[in-house]
Amino acid sequence: MTDRGRGRGSTPPRADDRYAQLFAHSPVGIALADEHGHFSEVNDAWCRLLGRPREELLGRSSRDFTHADDLADHARAGALIEVADHRVAQVEKRFVLPDGSVRWVLMTFSSIAGPQGQDWTVAHAQDLTTRKRVESALEESRSELQKLAATDPLTGCLNRRSWDAVVADLVARSTETGAPLTLGIADFDGFKAFNDGLGHAAGDAVLVEFAAATRRLLGAGDVLARWGGDEFAIALPGRTPTEAIPLVDRLGEELPPRLSCSVGLAQLRHGESPATCLSRADRRLYRAKAAGHDAVVLRTQRAAASADSSEAARGRG
């Protein structure tokens, strides 16, 4: 810059003065910490980030204002500088403001020599709070969309697409371990008359309550899906149809007095697809309904491996 540009008689600011102005007026939070990690200087932007006046910060460590879950990252800052390229490290962390709210920041650290050659640290902080809120909202939306894509919107049970994926894993596990896998179809008896008499809202309420009660009855590895209408599919790993009877018997107890439940069960055969096994269970469901409703149909111990005619109906009423 020429003398005319600076104005006649003006004296250019010293380098130290320029650096002091840059430090003070930077829109990015800047802090200088001594060898003990205590602030020796902070600029206005840093004070705004932490929501505290300068006098409350000087002589204290940023640890005092760091979220409890981020203290481990705070403790690693020095080590990160030592191994980082050009001795510059970055950490995302949260500061707790005086009102208890949280502010996310991106901290950039580097080492500088202190007045007596000590190992001091200069830190720059950028506010990430808005970005983090947007990311959190997007993640929640993504999770909700994934849930909607995987579940029945009324009952919260798995839908058919999710059933296929989950049961495929159960089949692979059953094939690997040799443990039994039973698939079943449950269907309400008299549901159309119930809907016609009390309305679809009452019918929907029964479906929701039945699904919730069934999930409570099932074990951790069991699977429940809404198959359509008032039909539900059940996967029971580690159990034969006979071993599943006590559980299945309790399903009808979760329905109002005017309704009952019929169930068809089939155990997965070696090399059989889940769809084929479920088709056998579906045929047994209709045999249960033909047997008088409120029944479970499964293969008897005396049955031949391929003879559907040897299926037996077991009533529950």
Phi, psi and omega in degrees: 000137181282167176299323180295323180294328181274341185098137183296138176080355181282151180247125181298143179295146177293158181301319180299322180293320180297316180296322179296321179291319177299317179298312186291323189254006178298136176287350178262137179295129179230136178221148176243128182239143181280186184296344177266001181083013181265140180297128171255339176201144176218147178265177184297322180297323177295317178299320179293321179300319182270352178067031184221150178287160184303318183296336178280343184262322185299134180087357180245164180263152176296341176304325183297340184243007183273141177301141185304325182286350183250007183295327179296318177295321177300316182293335183274356187303314181298317180295323179296321179298320184298325185259353185281153174299134179059019179055041176235124183234156179231143178216136170268133181208173180242135170259144176261122182277167182304329180275005179091350178287166186244139175237122177278137177223153169260114181262129174245121185248147168209158181265143172222163179277133176281181184304326181252022180083009180292165180271095180263168182231134171251134183234138172246139182231128176246136182286120179251007190301312181297317179298318180295321178297317179296315179299319179295318179295320179294320180294319177297318178296319179296317179296320180294320178296319178297321178295316180297323181289336186259347188233161173284126186295335182278310189261343184079001176287165172300148171268182186297320181298314180292323176304313182303316182291316183291316182291329176300321177293320178295322179296315179299319180293319179296319179296321182289319186264341184081004179287146180292155175222119180252132175248146182216158173237126177247138182219135180290145173263128177080020185289325180297315179296324178296315178297316181296325183279321186248351178098159184291332178297318177294321178296318178297320180298321178296317179300316181295315182293321179297315180298316181295317180293321180294320178298325178291328181282328185289155176280175185298325182266357181282159186230138177232133177224147172275121187271335180146138181059238179254026177258138177231140175259143183229136173241128184235087180290144178082007181228141170278166176305318180298319179290340180276347185305312181303321178291310184298324179302331183279346182298316180296336180290345181271002182259155176295162187304328184283352183240153171224180186222131174250147186223138170247134182236146176211140177266134180299129178269159180300127178080000182275145177279155177301324181297318179293318178298318180291329176296321176295319177297323180294320178297323180289331175300312181291331173294323177296318179294320179293335181280357176122013178070171178049050185218162173241134177244130177211166180290137177279164180295336182274356187287147172285158189299331186245009189261101176294335182295343182267009175292150182238148176261131178242110182284158181238004184241000000 
